[in-house]
Amino acid sequence: MLTRRVQHELELLKRHITILKKVMDSGPIGIMKLSLETGIPDHLVRYSFRVLEQQGIIAPSTQGAVASKSANEAYSELKIEIEKIAQTLEDVKRIGFE
């Protein structure tokens, strides 16, 4: 289906944002605790940690992941980008689904 890839990417984005928000709110937090609190399997939490670390949004510590100094700014930028995605979806719906 045409939307399968988009759906996959949105689910991935949702997971990354969920994990980022949890680290920002509860950090330092480890993989196992975050997995238990969110219901996200630990191997997927580990992958999201890696992605967020590579982006410089979170950092590892001996107690678990912590938000970087740029996390709040990155989170605000994500919010803006999500609003743009939502608008694009509305535009797609107007093309022929209304």
N, C-alpha and C positions, 0 to 999 in steps of 0.2 A: 504494500500500500504506500502511497505517496507520503503519508504522514508518519510512518513508522520511525524514521530517523529523527524527525523533529521531536516526537514524543519521547524517544530515548534521551535525547539531549536535554529536554526540559526536566525529566526525572533526575538526571544527573545534576543539573543545576540546582534543583530543589534540595537534593541531598547535600551538596556542597554548602548551600546557604543555611540549611538547618544546622549543620555541623559548625559553621562559622559563628552563627548566632549563639550556639551553646557554649563555644569556647569563649566568646566575648562576655557572655553572662556569667559563666561558671568556672572559667579558667583559673588556675591550671587544671586541666582535666585529661585523664588518660583514655586510651582507646576502649578498654573494657568498660569503664564507668559510662562513657559516652554511649557505647553500644547498648548497655542496659537501660539507660535513661531515654534513649530515642527509639529503641527497637530496631536500629539499623545494624546488620551483621558486622562483626568486628573487622572482617577483611575489607568491607566497603568503607568503614570509617577510616581504616589505615590508608586506603587509596585516596580518599578525600583529604586526609591530613597531608599526604604527599603533594597533592595538587595545590592546596592552600599554602603549604610551605614554599613550593616553587614560585608561587605568585608573591611571596613575601608578606602574606596577610596574617599568618600565624607562625609561631616558632616553637620548636621543641624545648622542653626544660626537663629537669630531673623529676619534677612532680607531674608532668604532663604538658599538653599543648597550651600555649598562652597566645593571646592576641598580640600582634605587633603594633607598633606605634601608628602604622598606617591603616589598621583594621577599620576604624570608624569611617575614615574617608572612603575606603574600598567598599564598605557596606552601603554608604550613601550613594556611591556611583552605581552599585548593583541595583539599588532601588530605582534609580533613574532609568537604567537599561531595561529593567523588568517592565516599567511603565511603557517604554517604547515598544517592547515585544507585545504587550497587551493591546496597544493601539494598532499594531500591524495585524494582529489576530482579528480585531474588530473590522479592519479594512477588508480582510479576506472574507469575513462573514458577509459583508455588504455586497461583495462581488456577485453572489448568486445564491446565498443561503437564507436570505431574509424574505 
